[in-house]
Amino acid sequence: MALAPYAVTDSVSRGRQVAENKPADGRTEFQRDRDRVIHSSAFSRLQGKTQVFTRASERFGQGEEGVRFSDHLRNRLTHSIEVSQVSRTLARRFKLNEDLVETLALAHDFGHPPFGHTGQDVLNECMSSYGGFEHNIQSLRIVDKLEHKYPRFEGLNLMFETREGLIKHCSLNNARKLGPVAERILNKQAATLEGQCTDLGDAIAYSCHDIDDGIRSRLITPESMMEVSVFAQAWEGVGREYPGLDSTLHLQQTLRDVLGLFVRGIIRQSSDNIADARLTCLADVRTAGSLIALPDGLAEEHKRLKSHLYHTVYMHPSVSSVRKDAHTVLNSLFTAYMNDAELIPQSSRQGLLAHESDELRARVVVDYISGMTDSFAYQAALDLKKSAPALEMLL
Ligand code: MG
């Protein structure tokens, strides 16, 4: 399929940091990026990282009574694949670079530490005197430096537009430190349309799948979701179309309809936006502002859905109990590794010398901790407690 003139392609790309020959098997450069992401260690670890629900806390006996953890709950890996599904649908429809969109979707959560958003907050606190911790910047750091797989370069040596798309947003201060890859943020320019598709695809995917996970875990019920009109209308519509349908299928068809409604809304609104902007090339995208968007009415509905999930699911005691765990586990790991970097395996502290500054040491420590899966972090904290009883107080 011929791509739109404003899509990101090999020929308009700003390329890789270290020059390489073209793939010998005929793949494009952006297919190669996607394949490098799939073969990375950070990608395999997504399956052990919490999106919203953690199974690790259940294993450690801290799941709340009446709350059910099931094998069907999303983790960061299944979430990322669902983001890829939604955003690729959009990309193909707008004749954009589907491989770039897929790469961004699969790698967009690489930088998230264990224990979801709480993990991010805790590590950011730990790093407050050492330049902070932002998961988007960490995603870039992983693909630029921390993946250790290729003899010719550090990281995965990805294409400029892939790296740029992973930052999404960051503080101006950090953008200055990052250099050319964050120019767009300093110049207040729009992301590529591929980046915009992935961003909105992410928001739509998680708000739909978190309804499913919230109901499966018994934190909410379909009845309690009726306050959200986009859900209520879809539910009633399914009831009219399939009278007497069993409750599982009723819910699944409702979720499918809600997701479809959002996706079709984005296609409608964004097609108009793209046509109105009269784009002729990628440079036009940069100055055109946000074009991939929901129509106003649906954007309002989406906001209401997110706010409902925030109050009923994300702030639910059984989900927020993970917050206490996250504080304890991550704070104790950070303190222990800062005091004695030799507790970190040699392979994860390459180049760290005893005399190096606290700031450098803290960066190595946070790289190591943020790469952990939930259960690895729990286990590491328990092991430390055994080997260093002085940490007993912390756990
Ligand atoms: Mg996400």
Boltz pocket constraint, residues with backbone or C-beta under 6 A from the ligand:
constraints:
  - pocket:
      binder: B
      contacts: [[A, 79], [A, 83], [A, 108], [A, 109], [A, 202], [A, 206]]
      max_distance: 6.0
